[in-house]
Amino acid sequence: MTNLTTCEDNPFQVLITETNNDAAELQSRYENHRVNRNTQQARKILAPDFAGWNLDEVLMRLDGPAREEGYVDPRNCLVIWARPTSPVRDLIKFVQKALSSVAPSLWLMPPENLHITVLEVAHSLNEDQIDRLVDTLQSSQSISPVEIADYSFSHRTRLIKPMVSFDSTAMALSFVPAAGEASDARRSTADDTYSYHHLRRDVFDMVRAAGVPVASRYIAPSAHLTIARFITQEGFVKQGAGLVDAKIDPVKVKELTDKIEEINQKLQAEYWPDQNGVKAEGEWLVGQGQGLIIRRGRLWYGGGEDVQVGQGYA
C-alpha cells in the first residue's frame, strides 16, 4: 500500500486536531457526546407531550406483526463494518434480555447481524449505483479492498466502557476509545494512542484514495452497535386503548428509561475498567477474530453481502 495521506477535508481528522491527538481528551469527547445525547433524549421521551416511539416503517414491513410478505427494502448501501467479539455479543444478549423484560415488543438485532459502522460510504442508493461504486473500489490501482479490510490487523484499536444509548427510534450499545486504562489483552496500553477514531479517519482516506466518494452520515464521536428498534407502540399505550390513535402511557415509558438506567449502572460497576483490569465483555478489540468487512446491499438491519472480509487476529 502506498503511504496514506490524510485528506484536508477528512471529517474525522477535525476531532483529532481539536483534542491535540490526546487519547484521554478524545475519549472524553466520545463520553460527553453519548451522555449528553442520552440526557437530551430522556428529556424528550419523558415529556408530557411525548406522542410515542418513532417507528421504523421499513422494518415494520420486513418483520413483526405488520410484516408484508414479499416486501423488499429499496435502500442499498456500501459500508465498512466491524463485528463484535464473542464476549461483546454475550454482553449484548444480556442487555437485550433486560430490555425485553419491560419492553417485549422491541425488535432485537439478531446476534449474527450485529455490527459497528466504521465508515458508511454510501446509503439509500439503488443496486446499479452500488455496483458502480464496488467496481471502482475493486479496480483501484491505489488501494485494494484487501488492504482496507486488513487494516485493523496492523492498526489495532480498543473500545471500552459499554453503555446503552437510546432515542425514540432505537437503542444501541455504545463504547468509547480506550485511553491507557488497564487491560487483560496482550497489548501495551500505550497502543491506545492510535484509537478507533484514528481507524475511522484512515479508512475514510483509503476509500477516497481508491477513487470512491464518501457520503457518510456518521461522523459524530460515537462507537455504537444498534441492538433494538421500535416497530410498534404495543406495550406502551394506556390500558384499554387500541394501537390506532392510542395515548402513550407515561408510566410504561418511564419503566423503560428506568431499566436503561439500571442496566447502565450494572455495566459501569461490572464491565468498566478498574485497577485490576477489565472483563472480556467490557473490552472490544476491533478486528479481533475477524478483520474489517466491506459490505454492500440491503444492510440497514445487518443484511447484505460481503465484498471483502479482512484478516483477524487472536
Short mmCIF file of the C-alpha atoms (twelve columns), coordinates in Angstrom:
data_MODEL
# 
_entry.id   MODEL 
# 
loop_
_atom_site.group_PDB 
_atom_site.id 
_atom_site.type_symbol 
_atom_site.label_atom_id 
_atom_site.label_alt_id 
_atom_site.label_comp_id 
_atom_site.label_asym_id 
_atom_site.label_seq_id 
_atom_site.Cartn_x 
_atom_site.Cartn_y 
_atom_site.Cartn_z 
_atom_site.pdbx_PDB_model_num 
ATOM 1   C CA . MET A 1   0.000   0.000   0.000   1 
ATOM 2   C CA . THR A 2   1.227   3.493   -0.794  1 
ATOM 3   C CA . ASN A 3   1.778   5.915   2.076   1 
ATOM 4   C CA . LEU A 4   -1.563  7.122   3.395   1 
ATOM 5   C CA . THR A 5   -2.114  10.878  3.310   1 
ATOM 6   C CA . THR A 6   -4.854  12.435  5.411   1 
ATOM 7   C CA . CYS A 7   -7.226  14.474  3.246   1 
ATOM 8   C CA . GLU A 8   -7.579  18.105  4.287   1 
ATOM 9   C CA . ASP A 9   -11.348 17.676  4.338   1 
ATOM 10  C CA . ASN A 10  -11.315 14.419  6.325   1 
ATOM 11  C CA . PRO A 11  -14.094 14.983  8.899   1 
ATOM 12  C CA . PHE A 12  -12.526 12.610  11.424  1 
ATOM 13  C CA . GLN A 13  -9.226  14.490  11.496  1 
ATOM 14  C CA . VAL A 14  -11.018 17.566  12.847  1 
ATOM 15  C CA . LEU A 15  -11.625 15.985  16.258  1 
ATOM 16  C CA . ILE A 16  -8.096  14.579  16.422  1 
ATOM 17  C CA . THR A 17  -6.739  18.073  15.805  1 
ATOM 18  C CA . GLU A 18  -9.117  19.680  18.306  1 
ATOM 19  C CA . THR A 19  -8.042  17.234  21.024  1 
ATOM 20  C CA . ASN A 20  -4.331  17.636  20.205  1 
ATOM 21  C CA . ASN A 21  -4.211  13.930  19.403  1 
ATOM 22  C CA . ASP A 22  -4.631  13.190  23.116  1 
ATOM 23  C CA . ALA A 23  -6.265  9.820   23.857  1 
ATOM 24  C CA . ALA A 24  -7.874  10.923  27.130  1 
ATOM 25  C CA . GLU A 25  -9.360  14.057  25.587  1 
ATOM 26  C CA . LEU A 26  -10.607 12.080  22.601  1 
ATOM 27  C CA . GLN A 27  -12.289 9.591   24.926  1 
ATOM 28  C CA . SER A 28  -13.846 12.487  26.832  1 
ATOM 29  C CA . ARG A 29  -15.420 13.802  23.621  1 
ATOM 30  C CA . TYR A 30  -16.973 10.407  22.916  1 
ATOM 31  C CA . GLU A 31  -18.185 10.114  26.517  1 
ATOM 32  C CA . ASN A 32  -19.691 13.601  26.577  1 
ATOM 33  C CA . HIS A 33  -21.430 13.011  23.266  1 
ATOM 34  C CA . ARG A 34  -23.254 9.894   24.423  1 
ATOM 35  C CA . VAL A 35  -24.068 11.152  27.929  1 
ATOM 36  C CA . ASN A 36  -25.426 14.455  26.645  1 
ATOM 37  C CA . ARG A 37  -27.442 12.704  23.962  1 
ATOM 38  C CA . ASN A 38  -28.980 10.274  26.457  1 
ATOM 39  C CA . THR A 39  -29.914 13.185  28.714  1 
ATOM 40  C CA . GLN A 40  -31.471 15.068  25.816  1 
ATOM 41  C CA . GLN A 41  -33.406 12.031  24.597  1 
ATOM 42  C CA . ALA A 42  -34.655 11.126  28.084  1 
ATOM 43  C CA . ARG A 43  -35.987 14.656  28.494  1 
ATOM 44  C CA . LYS A 44  -37.831 14.366  25.185  1 
ATOM 45  C CA . ILE A 45  -39.214 10.876  25.854  1 
ATOM 46  C CA . LEU A 46  -40.380 11.666  29.396  1 
ATOM 47  C CA . ALA A 47  -42.018 14.970  28.424  1 
ATOM 48  C CA . PRO A 48  -45.820 15.190  28.907  1 
ATOM 49  C CA . ASP A 49  -46.325 15.757  25.178  1 
ATOM 50  C CA . PHE A 50  -44.402 12.627  24.079  1 
ATOM 51  C CA . ALA A 51  -46.629 11.111  21.377  1 
ATOM 52  C CA . GLY A 52  -44.945 7.731   21.088  1 
ATOM 53  C CA . TRP A 53  -41.986 5.933   19.596  1 
ATOM 54  C CA . ASN A 54  -40.707 6.850   16.166  1 
ATOM 55  C CA . LEU A 55  -41.451 3.535   14.486  1 
ATOM 56  C CA . ASP A 56  -39.166 2.175   11.781  1 
ATOM 57  C CA . GLU A 57  -41.663 1.904   8.929   1 
ATOM 58  C CA . VAL A 58  -39.362 -0.072  6.628   1 
ATOM 59  C CA . LEU A 59  -38.518 -2.613  9.324   1 
ATOM 60  C CA . MET A 60  -42.216 -2.878  10.211  1 
ATOM 61  C CA . ARG A 61  -42.868 -4.083  6.659   1 
ATOM 62  C CA . LEU A 62  -39.981 -6.561  6.812   1 
ATOM 63  C CA . ASP A 63  -40.581 -8.086  10.243  1 
ATOM 64  C CA . GLY A 64  -43.026 -8.101  13.122  1 
ATOM 65  C CA . PRO A 65  -46.839 -8.082  13.346  1 
ATOM 66  C CA . ALA A 66  -47.269 -5.703  10.369  1 
ATOM 67  C CA . ARG A 67  -44.931 -7.652  8.083   1 
ATOM 68  C CA . GLU A 68  -45.711 -7.509  4.353   1 
ATOM 69  C CA . GLU A 69  -44.887 -10.715 2.507   1 
ATOM 70  C CA . GLY A 70  -42.604 -10.046 -0.449  1 
ATOM 71  C CA . TYR A 71  -41.637 -6.520  0.587   1 
ATOM 72  C CA . VAL A 72  -38.053 -5.610  -0.316  1 
ATOM 73  C CA . ASP A 73  -36.091 -2.787  1.292   1 
ATOM 74  C CA . PRO A 74  -35.273 -0.434  -1.611  1 
ATOM 75  C CA . ARG A 75  -32.235 1.078   0.124   1 
ATOM 76  C CA . ASN A 76  -28.835 -0.235  -0.919  1 
ATOM 77  C CA . CYS A 77  -25.660 0.777   0.888   1 
ATOM 78  C CA . LEU A 78  -21.884 0.335   0.861   1 
ATOM 79  C CA . VAL A 79  -20.152 0.266   4.233   1 
ATOM 80  C CA . ILE A 80  -17.112 -0.839  6.194   1 
ATOM 81  C CA . TRP A 81  -18.152 -2.742  9.296   1 
ATOM 82  C CA . ALA A 82  -16.527 -4.443  12.257  1 
ATOM 83  C CA . ARG A 83  -18.173 -7.388  14.011  1 
ATOM 84  C CA . PRO A 84  -18.283 -7.644  17.816  1 
ATOM 85  C CA . THR A 85  -16.233 -10.322 19.526  1 
ATOM 86  C CA . SER A 86  -17.931 -13.280 21.192  1 
ATOM 87  C CA . PRO A 87  -17.705 -11.749 24.717  1 
ATOM 88  C CA . VAL A 88  -19.255 -8.493  23.480  1 
ATOM 89  C CA . ARG A 89  -22.057 -10.457 21.803  1 
ATOM 90  C CA . ASP A 90  -22.676 -12.185 25.134  1 
ATOM 91  C CA . LEU A 91  -22.948 -8.811  26.837  1 
ATOM 92  C CA . ILE A 92  -25.402 -7.611  24.202  1 
ATOM 93  C CA . LYS A 93  -27.514 -10.728 24.761  1 
ATOM 94  C CA . PHE A 94  -27.739 -9.845  28.460  1 
ATOM 95  C CA . VAL A 95  -28.704 -6.237  27.667  1 
ATOM 96  C CA . GLN A 96  -31.331 -7.260  25.102  1 
ATOM 97  C CA . LYS A 97  -32.887 -9.689  27.581  1 
ATOM 98  C CA . ALA A 98  -33.048 -6.995  30.257  1 
ATOM 99  C CA . LEU A 99  -34.653 -4.511  27.855  1 
ATOM 100 C CA . SER A 100 -37.193 -7.098  26.704  1 
ATOM 101 C CA . SER A 101 -38.275 -7.698  30.295  1 
ATOM 102 C CA . VAL A 102 -40.020 -4.304  30.270  1 
ATOM 103 C CA . ALA A 103 -40.447 -3.854  26.503  1 
ATOM 104 C CA . PRO A 104 -41.246 -7.273  24.972  1 
ATOM 105 C CA . SER A 105 -42.416 -5.700  21.694  1 
ATOM 106 C CA . LEU A 106 -38.930 -4.410  20.854  1 
ATOM 107 C CA . TRP A 107 -37.346 -5.715  17.657  1 
ATOM 108 C CA . LEU A 108 -33.976 -7.150  18.657  1 
ATOM 109 C CA . MET A 109 -30.996 -7.224  16.312  1 
ATOM 110 C CA . PRO A 110 -30.102 -10.908 15.726  1 
ATOM 111 C CA . PRO A 111 -26.621 -11.779 17.064  1 
ATOM 112 C CA . GLU A 112 -25.330 -12.736 13.615  1 
ATOM 113 C CA . ASN A 113 -26.312 -9.286  12.282  1 
ATOM 114 C CA . LEU A 114 -24.616 -7.191  14.979  1 
ATOM 115 C CA . HIS A 115 -22.084 -4.702  13.645  1 
ATOM 116 C CA . ILE A 116 -20.458 -1.339  14.162  1 
ATOM 117 C CA . THR A 117 -20.188 1.001   11.193  1 
ATOM 118 C CA . VAL A 118 -16.577 2.107   10.882  1 
ATOM 119 C CA . LEU A 119 -17.431 4.040   7.730   1 
ATOM 120 C CA . GLU A 120 -20.612 4.447   5.738   1 
ATOM 121 C CA . VAL A 121 -19.522 5.009   2.147   1 
ATOM 122 C CA . ALA A 122 -22.953 5.304   0.518   1 
ATOM 123 C CA . HIS A 123 -26.541 4.799   1.605   1 
ATOM 124 C CA . SER A 124 -30.070 4.690   0.171   1 
ATOM 125 C CA . LEU A 125 -28.960 4.056   -3.418  1 
ATOM 126 C CA . ASN A 126 -30.156 1.513   -5.963  1 
ATOM 127 C CA . GLU A 127 -28.286 -1.669  -6.854  1 
ATOM 128 C CA . ASP A 128 -26.776 -0.278  -10.056 1 
ATOM 129 C CA . GLN A 129 -25.327 2.711   -8.213  1 
ATOM 130 C CA . ILE A 130 -23.753 0.441   -5.599  1 
ATOM 131 C CA . ASP A 131 -22.433 -1.825  -8.378  1 
ATOM 132 C CA . ARG A 132 -20.560 1.110   -9.881  1 
ATOM 133 C CA . LEU A 133 -19.015 2.076   -6.544  1 
ATOM 134 C CA . VAL A 134 -17.910 -1.508  -5.877  1 
ATOM 135 C CA . ASP A 135 -16.436 -1.754  -9.373  1 
ATOM 136 C CA . THR A 136 -14.451 1.435   -8.747  1 
ATOM 137 C CA . LEU A 137 -13.181 0.089   -5.433  1 
ATOM 138 C CA . GLN A 138 -12.197 -3.295  -6.829  1 
ATOM 139 C CA . SER A 139 -10.424 -1.862  -9.869  1 
ATOM 140 C CA . SER A 140 -8.432  0.757   -7.946  1 
ATOM 141 C CA . GLN A 141 -4.682  0.726   -8.553  1 
ATOM 142 C CA . SER A 142 -4.016  2.796   -5.419  1 
ATOM 143 C CA . ILE A 143 -5.797  0.928   -2.638  1 
ATOM 144 C CA . SER A 144 -7.271  -2.559  -2.811  1 
ATOM 145 C CA . PRO A 145 -10.301 -3.892  -0.916  1 
ATOM 146 C CA . VAL A 146 -7.959  -6.375  0.788   1 
ATOM 147 C CA . GLU A 147 -5.770  -3.558  2.134   1 
ATOM 148 C CA . ILE A 148 -8.810  -1.770  3.549   1 
ATOM 149 C CA . ALA A 149 -10.316 -4.879  5.138   1 
ATOM 150 C CA . ASP A 150 -6.961  -5.998  6.607   1 
ATOM 151 C CA . TYR A 151 -6.121  -2.566  8.003   1 
ATOM 152 C CA . SER A 152 -7.338  -3.377  11.526  1 
ATOM 153 C CA . PHE A 153 -4.828  -6.257  11.683  1 
ATOM 154 C CA . SER A 154 -1.876  -3.858  11.699  1 
ATOM 155 C CA . HIS A 155 -3.751  -0.913  13.270  1 
ATOM 156 C CA . ARG A 156 -5.354  -2.365  16.383  1 
ATOM 157 C CA . THR A 157 -7.766  -0.336  18.468  1 
ATOM 158 C CA . ARG A 158 -9.620  -0.885  21.718  1 
ATOM 159 C CA . LEU A 159 -13.121 0.176   22.753  1 
ATOM 160 C CA . ILE A 160 -14.232 0.150   26.398  1 
ATOM 161 C CA . LYS A 161 -16.922 1.344   28.851  1 
ATOM 162 C CA . PRO A 162 -20.098 -0.153  27.334  1 
ATOM 163 C CA . MET A 163 -23.298 1.808   27.877  1 
ATOM 164 C CA . VAL A 164 -26.838 1.690   26.490  1 
ATOM 165 C CA . SER A 165 -27.562 4.715   24.318  1 
ATOM 166 C CA . PHE A 166 -31.107 5.417   23.178  1 
ATOM 167 C CA . ASP A 167 -33.586 7.675   21.441  1 
ATOM 168 C CA . SER A 168 -37.228 7.395   20.373  1 
ATOM 169 C CA . THR A 169 -36.271 5.171   17.429  1 
ATOM 170 C CA . ALA A 170 -33.752 2.622   18.677  1 
ATOM 171 C CA . MET A 171 -31.264 1.513   21.300  1 
ATOM 172 C CA . ALA A 172 -27.572 0.802   20.933  1 
ATOM 173 C CA . LEU A 173 -24.651 -0.426  22.978  1 
ATOM 174 C CA . SER A 174 -22.052 2.315   22.794  1 
ATOM 175 C CA . PHE A 175 -18.360 2.354   23.660  1 
ATOM 176 C CA . VAL A 176 -15.570 4.916   23.898  1 
ATOM 177 C CA . PRO A 177 -11.967 4.680   22.662  1 
ATOM 178 C CA . ALA A 178 -9.545  3.431   25.313  1 
ATOM 179 C CA . ALA A 179 -7.023  5.856   26.775  1 
ATOM 180 C CA . GLY A 180 -4.462  3.762   28.632  1 
ATOM 181 C CA . GLU A 181 -6.830  2.003   31.037  1 
ATOM 182 C CA . ALA A 182 -5.858  -1.381  32.455  1 
ATOM 183 C CA . SER A 183 -6.363  -4.235  30.024  1 
ATOM 184 C CA . ASP A 184 -6.239  -8.011  30.106  1 
ATOM 185 C CA . ALA A 185 -5.382  -8.057  26.411  1 
ATOM 186 C CA . ARG A 186 -1.884  -8.944  25.301  1 
ATOM 187 C CA . ARG A 187 -1.004  -5.413  24.272  1 
ATOM 188 C CA . SER A 188 0.530   -2.287  25.713  1 
ATOM 189 C CA . THR A 189 -1.876  0.393   26.899  1 
ATOM 190 C CA . ALA A 190 0.450   2.833   25.116  1 
ATOM 191 C CA . ASP A 191 -1.058  1.408   21.931  1 
ATOM 192 C CA . ASP A 192 -4.203  3.405   22.737  1 
ATOM 193 C CA . THR A 193 -2.547  6.469   21.214  1 
ATOM 194 C CA . TYR A 194 -3.879  5.027   17.956  1 
ATOM 195 C CA . SER A 195 -7.621  4.943   18.587  1 
ATOM 196 C CA . TYR A 196 -10.823 3.781   16.963  1 
ATOM 197 C CA . HIS A 197 -11.317 7.359   15.790  1 
ATOM 198 C CA . HIS A 198 -7.946  7.227   14.030  1 
ATOM 199 C CA . LEU A 199 -9.086  3.996   12.378  1 
ATOM 200 C CA . ARG A 200 -12.230 5.721   11.104  1 
ATOM 201 C CA . ARG A 201 -10.072 8.556   9.781   1 
ATOM 202 C CA . ASP A 202 -7.702  6.238   7.946   1 
ATOM 203 C CA . VAL A 203 -10.431 4.084   6.422   1 
ATOM 204 C CA . PHE A 204 -12.069 7.274   5.125   1 
ATOM 205 C CA . ASP A 205 -8.805  8.246   3.443   1 
ATOM 206 C CA . MET A 206 -8.279  4.783   1.959   1 
ATOM 207 C CA . VAL A 207 -11.736 4.686   0.415   1 
ATOM 208 C CA . ARG A 208 -11.218 8.148   -1.025  1 
ATOM 209 C CA . ALA A 209 -7.776  7.128   -2.329  1 
ATOM 210 C CA . ALA A 210 -9.464  4.252   -4.155  1 
ATOM 211 C CA . GLY A 211 -11.498 6.808   -6.085  1 
ATOM 212 C CA . VAL A 212 -14.771 6.190   -4.268  1 
ATOM 213 C CA . PRO A 213 -16.637 9.250   -2.936  1 
ATOM 214 C CA . VAL A 214 -17.749 9.049   0.698   1 
ATOM 215 C CA . ALA A 215 -21.253 10.201  1.617   1 
ATOM 216 C CA . SER A 216 -21.282 9.252   5.279   1 
ATOM 217 C CA . ARG A 217 -23.974 10.245  7.771   1 
ATOM 218 C CA . TYR A 218 -21.846 9.025   10.675  1 
ATOM 219 C CA . ILE A 219 -19.111 11.464  11.621  1 
ATOM 220 C CA . ALA A 220 -20.116 12.104  15.244  1 
ATOM 221 C CA . PRO A 221 -17.802 10.892  18.034  1 
ATOM 222 C CA . SER A 222 -19.751 7.680   18.539  1 
ATOM 223 C CA . ALA A 223 -18.879 3.979   18.570  1 
ATOM 224 C CA . HIS A 224 -22.155 2.091   18.780  1 
ATOM 225 C CA . LEU A 225 -23.953 -1.056  17.675  1 
ATOM 226 C CA . THR A 226 -27.718 -0.864  17.216  1 
ATOM 227 C CA . ILE A 227 -29.261 -3.635  19.323  1 
ATOM 228 C CA . ALA A 228 -33.011 -2.873  19.294  1 
ATOM 229 C CA . ARG A 229 -35.588 -0.865  17.347  1 
ATOM 230 C CA . PHE A 230 -39.199 0.164   17.829  1 
ATOM 231 C CA . ILE A 231 -41.646 -1.293  15.304  1 
ATOM 232 C CA . THR A 232 -44.864 -0.973  17.338  1 
ATOM 233 C CA . GLN A 233 -46.350 1.057   20.202  1 
ATOM 234 C CA . GLU A 234 -47.601 -2.200  21.732  1 
ATOM 235 C CA . GLY A 235 -46.960 -2.338  25.456  1 
ATOM 236 C CA . PHE A 236 -46.719 1.441   25.772  1 
ATOM 237 C CA . VAL A 237 -50.340 2.530   25.291  1 
ATOM 238 C CA . LYS A 238 -52.802 3.152   28.087  1 
ATOM 239 C CA . GLN A 239 -54.786 0.113   29.159  1 
ATOM 240 C CA . GLY A 240 -57.959 -0.451  27.176  1 
ATOM 241 C CA . ALA A 241 -56.811 1.645   24.226  1 
ATOM 242 C CA . GLY A 242 -56.111 0.286   20.764  1 
ATOM 243 C CA . LEU A 243 -52.852 0.890   18.909  1 
ATOM 244 C CA . VAL A 244 -54.508 3.304   16.472  1 
ATOM 245 C CA . ASP A 245 -54.766 6.835   17.883  1 
ATOM 246 C CA . ALA A 246 -53.944 5.441   21.328  1 
ATOM 247 C CA . LYS A 247 -52.423 7.574   24.042  1 
ATOM 248 C CA . ILE A 248 -48.972 6.658   25.254  1 
ATOM 249 C CA . ASP A 249 -48.754 5.524   28.865  1 
ATOM 250 C CA . PRO A 250 -46.014 7.606   30.523  1 
ATOM 251 C CA . VAL A 251 -45.706 5.023   33.296  1 
ATOM 252 C CA . LYS A 252 -44.663 2.341   30.797  1 
ATOM 253 C CA . VAL A 253 -42.238 4.716   29.103  1 
ATOM 254 C CA . LYS A 254 -40.690 5.560   32.472  1 
ATOM 255 C CA . GLU A 255 -40.296 1.848   33.220  1 
ATOM 256 C CA . LEU A 256 -38.141 1.500   30.117  1 
ATOM 257 C CA . THR A 257 -35.951 4.530   30.823  1 
ATOM 258 C CA . ASP A 258 -35.543 3.333   34.424  1 
ATOM 259 C CA . LYS A 259 -34.489 -0.088  33.145  1 
ATOM 260 C CA . ILE A 260 -31.914 1.515   30.846  1 
ATOM 261 C CA . GLU A 261 -30.511 3.458   33.803  1 
ATOM 262 C CA . GLU A 262 -30.382 0.252   35.860  1 
ATOM 263 C CA . ILE A 263 -28.560 -1.592  33.062  1 
ATOM 264 C CA . ASN A 264 -26.060 1.228   32.672  1 
ATOM 265 C CA . GLN A 265 -25.304 1.234   36.385  1 
ATOM 266 C CA . LYS A 266 -24.606 -2.507  36.224  1 
ATOM 267 C CA . LEU A 267 -22.439 -2.114  33.125  1 
ATOM 268 C CA . GLN A 268 -20.361 0.588   34.780  1 
ATOM 269 C CA . ALA A 269 -19.982 -1.362  38.023  1 
ATOM 270 C CA . GLU A 270 -19.075 -4.698  36.441  1 
ATOM 271 C CA . TYR A 271 -17.713 -4.107  32.949  1 
ATOM 272 C CA . TRP A 272 -15.788 -0.840  33.049  1 
ATOM 273 C CA . PRO A 273 -12.027 -0.938  33.688  1 
ATOM 274 C CA . ASP A 274 -10.656 -0.650  37.220  1 
ATOM 275 C CA . GLN A 275 -7.200  -1.020  38.718  1 
ATOM 276 C CA . ASN A 276 -7.429  -4.797  38.291  1 
ATOM 277 C CA . GLY A 277 -8.203  -4.723  34.591  1 
ATOM 278 C CA . VAL A 278 -11.440 -5.225  32.693  1 
ATOM 279 C CA . LYS A 279 -13.721 -8.172  31.966  1 
ATOM 280 C CA . ALA A 280 -13.606 -9.536  28.426  1 
ATOM 281 C CA . GLU A 281 -17.204 -8.463  27.819  1 
ATOM 282 C CA . GLY A 282 -16.312 -4.861  28.597  1 
ATOM 283 C CA . GLU A 283 -13.390 -4.571  26.197  1 
ATOM 284 C CA . TRP A 284 -13.674 -4.787  22.418  1 
ATOM 285 C CA . LEU A 285 -10.509 -5.251  20.404  1 
ATOM 286 C CA . VAL A 286 -11.677 -4.134  16.975  1 
ATOM 287 C CA . GLY A 287 -10.648 -6.666  14.354  1 
ATOM 288 C CA . GLN A 288 -10.069 -9.498  16.800  1 
ATOM 289 C CA . GLY A 289 -11.199 -12.781 15.264  1 
ATOM 290 C CA . GLN A 290 -12.244 -11.102 12.041  1 
ATOM 291 C CA . GLY A 291 -10.941 -8.022  10.292  1 
ATOM 292 C CA . LEU A 292 -12.954 -5.195  8.804   1 
ATOM 293 C CA . ILE A 293 -15.786 -6.099  6.458   1 
ATOM 294 C CA . ILE A 294 -16.573 -4.245  3.260   1 
ATOM 295 C CA . ARG A 295 -20.258 -4.949  2.764   1 
ATOM 296 C CA . ARG A 296 -22.874 -3.977  0.218   1 
ATOM 297 C CA . GLY A 297 -26.606 -4.321  -0.338  1 
ATOM 298 C CA . ARG A 298 -29.702 -4.062  1.831   1 
ATOM 299 C CA . LEU A 299 -27.839 -3.965  5.097   1 
ATOM 300 C CA . TRP A 300 -29.766 -1.476  7.214   1 
ATOM 301 C CA . TYR A 301 -30.630 -4.233  9.681   1 
ATOM 302 C CA . GLY A 302 -27.484 -6.320  9.339   1 
ATOM 303 C CA . GLY A 303 -28.151 -7.956  5.974   1 
ATOM 304 C CA . GLY A 304 -26.297 -7.532  2.692   1 
ATOM 305 C CA . GLU A 305 -23.362 -9.339  1.102   1 
ATOM 306 C CA . ASP A 306 -19.631 -9.275  1.801   1 
ATOM 307 C CA . VAL A 307 -17.344 -7.625  -0.726  1 
ATOM 308 C CA . GLN A 308 -14.212 -8.324  1.330   1 
ATOM 309 C CA . VAL A 309 -13.546 -9.721  4.811   1 
ATOM 310 C CA . GLY A 310 -10.297 -8.777  6.498   1 
ATOM 311 C CA . GLN A 311 -7.784  -10.863 8.398   1 
ATOM 312 C CA . GLY A 312 -8.473  -11.063 12.115  1 
ATOM 313 C CA . TYR A 313 -6.055  -11.595 14.985  1 
ATOM 314 C CA . ALA A 314 -6.113  -13.770 18.089  1 
# 
